[in-house]
Amino acid sequence: MSERHAAALPAAEFDLQKALLVPFHVIFFVSFVALCCRGLLEVTIGKLAAYAFQAGLWTLVQFMAVTIFPCRVTRSFTIGLVCCCLFGVVAALSTEVTVNITGVTSGLIATIVNIYLLLLFVVGYGFRTEALSARIAVGCMTLLGILLPVVGFLQMVKIAMLPGESIGRMPSVTGSYLHFPLLASVLGICLLEAAKSLRRRYLYLVAVLCFVGVALSGGRSGALVFVATVGLYIIFEFPGKSRATKIKFALSVLAIIAITVAVGAAAYQYTPMLQRIAKLGSLREGGNASRILIWKAMFSYWLNTNLWLGEYAGMVGNASNNLSGGFAIVAESSTLQQLVNFGILGVIFFYSTMLFTYWAIEKNHNYLRALFVSAMIQTLFYQSTEVLPYMAILAFLPAFSQSLLRQTALPRYSNQGR
């Protein structure tokens, strides 16, 4: 190859990347909206097709980000990939054990689904790409942060109807009354970080609207993520402040808590959903009492297995049930679900693969770090690790964090990655 052609090659590559940047962000925008709007997709193309559309588009976004645009592999990539592969080995062994004992083969589906979800995390923290625009990401979150609670409110007053409503609990555009509060809470916290990093005050209002959506939904899972994130954020943020800043910070927190309590108390007797959330930790409440009984049953099932590999692969959880059309047991806890399906080793490698996400988030983005820890805590009590939008957005946090950092840092990122 001549020197003239060799010198021209990098310029050609750069032109290709520049030409694909707009299509990439269009696909990202559509895929992110699709993640949160499964209810609308179900109406048009059906439930299974909606799942496939969501997963396919999000996979395309990740593939484009790490193959077309400049990126580097992080130190966590190899370790995370090894943990994911070890989970796959354990899951395959658990499936074989389950087939030999029960004849049920749905463990294969559960294995594929879980490995796919874990790979989202491995790619999320394993690569640093400059492709993602913080403006596009924040704009998309802002749109959804308004759409979810507004549609949820319209459903509450019986103006809009979409699949997934159950006993007065609205699904908004998510297609599930369980997914709505989770996504509203996660989007709201991401918008808090964006508002803080980019200094755009209107994003605080959209975040508050998201949290109102959580309250309207009556979803304890989303409420737990929100409450835990607020508590952890205070713990993460408070120690590094000066004395004067600590006083201002403490007064601001107390004022926000006081306003929230006052508004909540005023609306409490008129809002059954708030009453439901207020009983989040009550062991006497009917939903919590039945949940504890299920936990005890799941733990008993696990004690009667080989403990390390489990003997119910694919028999506990919703993913294999939805995809195979079979019957699956509901564990009401992602941790117990993995424990009964894939044993102690499955739980260890499953959570180990995801935990590297925490260190991949920028150190100063305490809202996002607190969100991730809270989301992991939430999986102890709710069966949420099979919720594709929830897991995909959690895996997306490092990329979102890096995009915010680039937008607020050096001018050289003004034409790409902003």
N, C-alpha and C positions, 0 to 999 in steps of 0.2 A: 504493500500500500504506500503510495507517495505521501510526502510530508504535507502536501496541499490538501489531499483527501483526509488525512489523519487529523489535521487541524480543523477541518470543516465538520467532523463527526460530532463533537460535543455541542456545537451550535445547532445541528439538526436535532439532536436529542432534546435540547432545551426547547426548541420550537414545538416539538411533539408534546412535551409536557405542558407547555403554555396553551397549546390548542385544546388539550384534553381537560384543562382545569375547570372550565365552565361546565362541560358535560358531567364531570365528576361531581361537582357540587349540586347539579340538578338531580343526579341519581341519589346522592346522599340525602337531599331534601325529601325526595319522594319516598325513599326507604325509611327515613326516620318517621315521617308522617304515617307510613303504612304500619310501622311497629305499634303505634299507639291507636290506630283506627281499624282494628280487626273487625269490629262490629259492622262498620260500613262495608268492609271487604266481604264479610260473610253474607250480607244481603245480596251482593252482586255476583260473587263467584263461588260461594259455599265455604264451609268451615275448613275442610282439609286443604282446599286450594288456597285459602287465605293464609294458613300456616306456611305452606310451601312458598307463596309469594313473598311473605315477610322474610323468611329465612334466606331465600334465593337472592333477594335484593340486598340484604345486609351483608351477605357473603360477597357479593359483587363489589360492594363499597370497600370492604376490607382488602379484597384481592387487588383492586385498582390502587388503593392507597400505598400498598407495600411493594408493588411491582412496577408501577409507571413513574411514580414521583420519588424524589430523593428521600431516602430513609436510612436509618442505621439500626443494627441489631443491638439490643441491650444485653446486659449481663444476666438478666433474669430469664431471658428467652430459653436458654438451654435447660436450666433447672426446671422451669415451668413445663417445658415440653416433656422432659423425663417424667415428672410427676403425672402429667396427663397420660403418657404411655403406660405407666405403672397402674394407673386407674383402669385403663383399658384392659390390661392383662388380668387384673383382679376381677373386673366385671365379666370378662369372658369365662374365667374359671367359675365364678358364681353362677353364670348362666348354665354352664355345663352341669354343675351340681344340682341346680333347680330342675333341669330337664330330666336328669336321672332319677330324681325323687318324685317329682310331680307330673312330668311330661309336658309342662308349660314352657313354650318357646319364646314368649314375649320378652324375655330378658335380653334377647338380641336387639330388639327395638329400643328398650330402655338404655342399653349400652351405647348404641349409636347416637341417641338423642343427648345423653350426658356428655359423651366425648365431643360432640359438636358444640355444645354450650361451653365446655371447658376450653376448646380451641379458640373461641371468641375472646376469652380472657388472655390466653397465651399470646395471641396476635396483638391484643390491646396493650399489654405491657411489654411485649417482646420486641416491638418496633417503634421507632421515633420517626414519624413522617412529617413533612412540611406541607402536605397537600391540603389539610383541613383548614377552612376559613372559620375563625371564631365568629365573624359576623353572620355567616350562614347558619352556623350551629345555634347561636343565640337567637337569631331570627326564627328558626324553626321551633325552638323551645318556647319562645314567646307566643307564637301562633297556637301551639298545642296547649300552652299554659292558660290561654284564654278559652280555647275551644272546649277542652275537657270539662271545666266547671260550668260553663254556660250551657252546654248540651245536657250535662247532668241536672242542672236546675230546671231546664225545660222538661226533662223527663219526670222530675219530681212533681211538677205541677201538671203532668199528663198532657203536655203539648207535643213532645217528640217521643217516638217509640223506636227502639232498636233491640236486637237480640241480647239476652243476658240478664234482663231484669228479674229480681227475685224478692218477693215479699216486700215490695216498696223500695228496695235498694236499687239505685240506678247504675247502669253500666257505662253511661256516657257513650263515647264512640269506641270504647275498648272491646266491647262484646262480652264483658264479664264484670259483675259487680265486685268481684275480688280484685281485678286488675286495676280498676279505676282509681281507688284510693292509693294504691302502690305507685302508679305512674304519676298521679297528681303530686304526691309527696316528693318523689325523686326529681321531677321537673322543677318544682318550686325551690328545692334546695340548690339545684344547679343554677337556677336564675339568681338566687342570693349570691352565689359565688361570682357570677357574671356581673351583677350590679356592683359588688364590692371591688372587683378587679378593674372593670371598665369605667366605673364611676358614672353609671347611668341610673339615675334614681327611679325612673319609671319602671325598671325591672323589679324593684322592690314591690311595687303595686301588683305586678303580674304574679310575683311569688306569693303574695298574700292571697290573691284570688285562687291560686292553686290550693293553698291551705284551707281556704273556705270550702273548696270542692271536697277536700278530705273530710271536713266536718259534715258537709251535706250528705256524703256517702255513708257515713256511719261505719267506715272501715277501720277496724282496730289495727290491722296490719300496717296501713299507711300512717295511722296515728302513732304507732310504736316507732316507725322509722323517723317521723318528724320529731317526736319528743326526745328520743335517744340522740338524734343528731344535734338538737339544740343543747342538750346537756354536755355531750362530748365536745361540741364546738367551744363552749365556755371553758372547759378543761384545757383544750388545746391552745386557745387564744389567750387566756388570761395570764399565764405565768410569764410570757415574754414582754409584757407591758411595763411601762414606767409607773411610778406610784400615782402620778396625776392622771395618767391614762387609765390606770386600773380603777380609779374612783369614778371617772366619767363612764367607763365601760360598765361598771357595776350598777351605776345609777340608770344607765340606758336600759340594761337588762331588766332591772327591777321595774322600770316604767313600762316596758313592753309587756312583762308578765302581768303587772297590775291591770293594764288596759285589756289584755286578753282575758284575764279572769273576770273582770267586770262585764265585758261584752258577753262572755260565755254564760255567766250567772244570769244575766238579764234574759238571754235567749233559751236557757236550759229547759224551763218548764214547757216551752212552746215547740221544742225541737227534739223529737224522739231519737234522732240520730246522735245528737250530742249526749243524750242520756245513755245511749248504747256505748259510745266512746268512753264516757266517764267511768264505766264499769270495766275498763280495760284489765285491771288487775284483780277484780273481784272473783273469788273462787266460788261464790254462791250463785253468780249469774249463770243462766241456763246454758248459753253457748260455751262459756269457759268450763263449766262443770262437765259437759259432754266431751269437750276437747281433752280434759285431763283423763277421763275414762279411756278415750282412744289411745292416748299416750301410754297409759299403763298396759293396754292390750298389745300395742306394738312392741313395747319393751319385753313383755312376756313372750311374744312370738320370737323375738331375737334370742332370748335366753334358751329357747328350745332348738336353736340352730347350732352350727359349728362355731359361731361367734365371729370368727375371722373373715369368712367369706360370705356368710348369709346363705339362705336357702329359698329366698322368695324373689329372685331376680325378675323384674318386670311385672311382679304381681302387686306391688305397692306403688301407687302414684297414678297420675292421670295421662301422662304422655303415651305410654304403651297402650292404655285403654282406648284413647282417642284414635290412635293410628292403626290398632289391630282390631278394634271393635269388640274386644273382650271385656272381662270384668276385672277391675283393679280395686284393691283396698286403699282407702284414704287414711293416711297417717297423721294429718294435721300438723306435721313437723317435717321439714326437709331433712333435718339431721337424722331423725328416726327413720324416715323413708329410705335414706341411703344406708343406714345401719342394717335394716331388715333386708333390703335388697342385696347389698354388697358387703355387709359385715364391717368390722372395725377397720380393716385395711382399705376398704372402699371409701369410708368416711375420711380417713387420714389423707389419702391421695386426692380425693375430690376437693376438700377444703384447702389443702396445701397448694393445689394448682391455682386457686383463685386468690389466695392471700397476697401474692406478689403484687397485685394491683395497688395495694395500699402504698407501697414504697415507690411506685411509678408515678403517683400523683405529686405534683409540685408541693414542696414543704409548706409554702405560705398559703396554700389553698385549703385552709382548715375546714371550710364547709364541705368540700368534696371528700376530704379524708374522714371527717366525722360521718358523712353520709355512707361511705363504704363500710365502715365498722358497724354502724347501726343496721345497715342492710344485712350484713352477715349475722348479727345478733338476731335480727328478725326471723331468719330462716330456722332458728332453733324452735320457734313457736308457731310458725305458719309454713304451709306447704307451697313455697314460692319459687324454688330453684328450677321448676319446670316452666315458669312464666317467661317466654322468650323475650318480650319487650323489657321486662325488669332486668333479666340477666344481660341482655345486649347493652342496655344503657349503663349498667354497672361496669361492664367490660370496656365501655367507651370512655369512662371517666379519665384515664390517663391521657388519651388523645385530646379530649376536651380541655383538660388542664394545660397541656402543652400549647394548644391553640390560643388560649387566653394569655399565656405567658408571652408568646410571640407577638401578639397584638399590642401588648403593653411594654414591649422591650425595645428592640433595635429597629431603626428605620429600614434596614436592609430587607425586612420581611414585608415591606409595604405592598409589593406586587405579587407575592405568593405566600400562601399559608395564613393570610389574614382574614 
